Amino acid sequence: MDFQLTEDQQKFRDMVRDFARKEIEPIAERIDVNEEYPLEIIKRLGELGIMGITVDEKYGGSGNDCIHWCIAMEEVACVSAAVSTIMDTSGGAGLTCHAINAYGNEEQKKRYLPPLARGEKIGSFALTEANAGSDAAAGETTAVKDGNSYVLNGTKTFISNANFADTFVIFATKDKSLGYKGMSVFIAEKGTPGLSIGTVYHKLGIRAAHNAEIILEDCRIPVENLLGEEGRGFGIALGTLDVCRIGIAAQAVGIARAALEASISHMKERVQYGQPIINFQGLQWRLVDIAERIDAARLLALRAADLKDKGLRFTTEAAMAKDFASEVAMKAATEGIQMLGGYGYMMDSPVQRYFRDAKITQIYEGTAEIMKVVIARNILR
């Protein structure tokens, strides 16, 4: 096993890092405070090939692997977790792109992937409902076949990008009594009659990445927009979430790294008892602990990505990476606030944003508790 990035991967990392520092970091605080959706940044990420990293070149992507996706997610999250969340929902190995790329037919890929990969359109993955969070199979949105269409009715909640999305991947069931066996997936487009946006939520963190309700009222979806086979939706959901958990692990690493860098920078400048507080051994050891955990979390994410790229099973490894990395992000951000003292608690401190952003990594795309359930099922066989 090679623990070093290849020369190509290092060049890619440097390119993404340079863009993130120059183009995203200067606006990161503003878009968080104003809950400002960064459409222009997403378009620029598309122009650079970042939104379509893992999408085949014939569908407008860059044709790269999941390791490149991890690199991009970490570098962008290190300056703005919100922007990386939009990436994860819409592009690359993220929810919408991956679902269509992995399970769509040729016509669906040709139609929907290029504008998503180029950042020209935004994707949204509509799985969660009020009574169907961790228990995704409990969804109550229905899809009834009627001639050449499926008629969808129901409400999806907490859906990322919903109010800015052009392309929707929507989960619904033909019969609630069938549980997960009744679930199917459909591709819908903005402007489809019967598809509307409800409540736009105001969140603790990742505030520039919007979430909203999707309301479906006799929404007609053409039969050709069925994604995969009828009744196979639950498997598509699980398969897509497995991949995206790798990206969230990398996102958490980026947030943790940002908190560590902010802590070190402050501690070099903050003087107490006649010297910079970075000289105090007790504080140094706390920084060392965070640095070690960040490296471990990154390696877990890259291991899962490597398994995915090799076509090997990676469900357990993705869950381990996400569970551990999200815990590291929270610890790094919490310690960051403590290291900065009173300033860390102020809203003009960067670490308060990292703290608010880190929390969601323990919740979305599988809570920390569900990750442990997934891991336990596999190690306790």
N, C-alpha and C positions, 0 to 999 in steps of 0.2 A: 504494500500500500504506500502510495506517494502522498506525503502530507504537504507538498509544495504545489502552489498554483503553477500551471504552465506559463510560458512566456506570453502566449495569446491571452490567457485568463488574466494575467497581471496587467497587460496593456488595456484590456477591457475594463478592469477594476479602476485603473487610473483615469480612463476616459469618463466613466460614470462618476467617480469621485470629483473630478474637476468640474463637470457639469453641475453636480449637486451643490458644490461649494459656491460656484459663481452665480448660478441661476435660481436655485431653490432656497438656499440658506438665507439670502437677504430678505425674502418675503415670507419665510416660514412663520415668524411670530405674528405678522400682520394677518395672514390668512387664517391662523388659529383664532385670534381675537375676534375677527370679523366673520368667522364661519364662511370664508370666501372660497368657493369651489375653483380650483386652479386649472381651468380648461386649457389655457394657453401653454402651461407647463406640460400637460399631458400630450398636447400636439407636438411639442418639441421633443418629448421623450419618444414619441412615435417616429419622428424624423430621424432620430439617432438610432433607431432599430431596437430600442429598449422595450417598447410595448409589445413587440412581436418576437422577442428573443427565441422562444421555443416553437414558434410557428414556422412551418416549412416555407421556403423561399417562394414556391409556386403559389402560395396563398398570401404573399406580401410580407412574410416574416423574415427573420434572420437565420433561421434554421440551426440555432445553437441549442445547448443542452440545459439541464436543470441546474447544473453547477453555475453556469453563467447567470441564471435567474436568481440564485441565492446571492451571488455577488452584487447584482443590481439592487435587490431588495435591501441588503444590509447598507449599502452606500447611500441610497436615497433615504432610508429610514433614519440614518444617522443625522440627517438634517431636517427631515420632515416625515414623521410616521404617517401623517395624513396622506401625503402624496403616494407613499408606498402602499397604503391601503387601497387607493384607487387603482394603482397598478395591479395589485393582487386580485381585485374584483373583476377588472376589465381585460387585462392583457396577459401576454406571455404564458407562463404556466399557472396563471390565476384562474379564478372560477369560471368566468364566461368563456374565455378563449379555450381553456383546456377542455371544457365540456363539449364544445363544438368540434374542436380539433380531434379529440379522442373518440367521440361517439357519433359525430355527424357523418352524413353521406357526402359524396363528392360535390353535389350541387349546393348543399348547405355550406360546406367549407368555402367554396368559391364565392358564394354570395356574401357570407357574413364575416369571414376571418380577415380579408384584406383591410377594410376600414378600421377594424378593431386593432389590428397589428400596426397600422400606421398612425394610430392615435386620432384618427379623424372622427371616429364614433366611440361612444362609451357603452360598455356592457354592464349588465346587472343580472345577478344570480338569485332568483326568488324561490327560496326553499322554506324559510322560517315563517311560522304563523304564531298567533297568540298562544295556542295550546300545543304547538309542535316546535319545540326548540331542540333540546338534546334528543327528544323522542320524535325524530323527523317523520317517522312512519305514521304519526298521529294526525297528519295534516288533513284538513277538512275541505280544502279547495277541490272542486269537482270538475271533471272533464267528461262530457257526454258527447259521443259521436253522433253527428247529425248530417247525413249525406257526405259531402266532401269537406266537412269541417268538424272541429271539436268545439263545443261550447263550454267555456270556462266560467265558473262562478266561485268567488271566495275573496279573502283578503290576506295578503302577505304583509308581514311586519318586520321592522328593523332592516329593510333591504338596502344594501349599500348602492350608491349611485342612482337610485331609482328615479329621482326627480331630474336627473341630467342624462339618463340613459336613452340610447337609440335602439339597442338590441337587448331583449330580455330572454333569459332562460328560466322557464316557469315550471314548477312541479305541481302536479294535480293528480287526483285519483278518480278512477271510474266508479269505484264502489268502496266506501269507507270501511265496510265490513271485511274487506280483503286485507286490510292492513298494508304492509309494505309491498305485497304482491299486486296491489291495485294501482301503484304509482307509475305515472308516465311523465315524460318531459316534453315541453313544447318551446319552440322559438317564436317570440312575438316581437313586433316592431312598434316603435313609438308612433302614436297616432292611430293605432288599431282601435276601431269602435268598441267600446265596452271596457277598455283599459284606461284607468285614470290613476292619478297620484293623490293619496290622502294626506295624512299628517306627515309633516317634515319634522324629524326629531332634533332636539337640542341635546348634545352629548357632553359628557365630562371631558373626554379627550378626542383625538383625531377629528377635531371640529371642522376642518376644511373638507373632510371626506363625508359627504352628506348621506343620511339614511332616511328612508321614508316608507310609508305604506304603499302597497300596490293594490288597488281595488279592481276586481274583475266582475263585471256585471253583464252576463250574456255575451262574453267576449268570444268572437268567432276566430279560431285559428285554423288555417288550411291544413288538410291532412298531411301535405308534404312538409309541414313544419314540425311534425312529430320527430323528436330527437331520439335516435336509437329505436328500439322496439317497444311496442305497447306493453306495459306491465313491468318494464325493466328499469324504471326510474330510480328505485331505491339503490340499486347497484351503481347507477351513474352518479348518484349523490355521494355515495361512500367513496367511489373511485376518485372522484374529483376532489373531495375533501382531503383524501390521503395525500394527494400531490400538493394541494395548497397549504397544508400544514407545514410542509418543508419551507415554503415561502414565509409563513408567519414566524417560524423559528428564526429565519434569517432577519426578518424585520425586528424581532425582539433583540437579537444580537446588536443590530444597528442602534436601537434605542439605548441599550445598556452601554455601548461604546460611547455614545454621545454624553451620557451621564458621567462616565468615568473621565472623559476628556475635559468636561466642564469642571469637575471636581479638582483635577490636577492643576488646571489653569488657575483656578481661584486660590488654591492652597499655596501656589508659588508666589502669589502676590500678597496674600493676607499675612500681615505681620502681627504677632502677639508675643509678649515676653521678649521683645527685641530680636526676633528672627521669624522668617517665613514658617508658617505652620506645617509646610511640607516636610520640614526637618524633624518633626516629632515622630518617633518610631511607632508609637501606637497608631497614629493616623496612616503611616506608610503601610503597616500591616493590613489595615482595612482596605486600602487601595489594592494591595497585592491579592487579597482574597477575591475581590471583584474581577481583577484582571485574569486570574486563573479560571474563574467561572465563565467569563466571556469566551476565552479560548476553548474551553470544553464544550460550550454551547455551539460555537461555530463549527467545531469538528463533528458534533452530532448532526448538525444540519447538512454539512457537506457529505457525511457518510450516507445519509438518507437519499440525498440528491444523486450520489454516485450509484447507489443501488437502483434507483429509478432509471437512470441513464443506461444502465447495463441490462435493463429488462428483468431485474430480479424483484422479488417481493420486498416491500419496504414499509408496509403498514405499521408495524411495531416501531421501527426505527424513526419514522416520521412522527409518531405519537410521542416517543421519547424526546426527540429533538424539540418539539413544540412545548411539551410540558416543562422540560428543564430550562429552555431558553426564556420562556415567559416568566418563570420564577426568577431567573437571573436579572431580567429587565426590571422587574419590580424591586429587587434587592438593590441593584445599582442605582436606581432612581431614588429610592428611600434613603440610602446611604449618602447620595449626592446632596439631598436636602440637608441632611445632618451635617455633612462636611462644610456646607456653606453657611450653616447657622441661621441667624435671623434673615440674612439676605436670601437664603435658599427658600424661605417661606413666603417671600414677596412675589407678587405676580409678574414683576419685571425680571425675575430670575429665569434663566433657561431651564433649570432642572425641574421647576414645577410643571412645565409642559411635558417633559420626559416622564415624570411621575404619572400625570394624567393619561398620557398616551400608552404607557406600559401596561396599565391595568387591563385594557381590552384584549391584549394578547393572551391573557388567561381565560378569556371568555369566548371570543368568536372562533368560528370554524372548529368547534369542539372545546368545551370547557376543560379546565385542568382535571376536574373529576372524571370526565368522560375519557380523557387521555389515559388516566390510570386504569380505567375499566378496559380500554383497548389493550393496553400493555399487559394487564393481568391475564386476560383471556389467552394471550399468546405465550406468556412465560409459565403459566400454571397448567398447561395442557397435560 
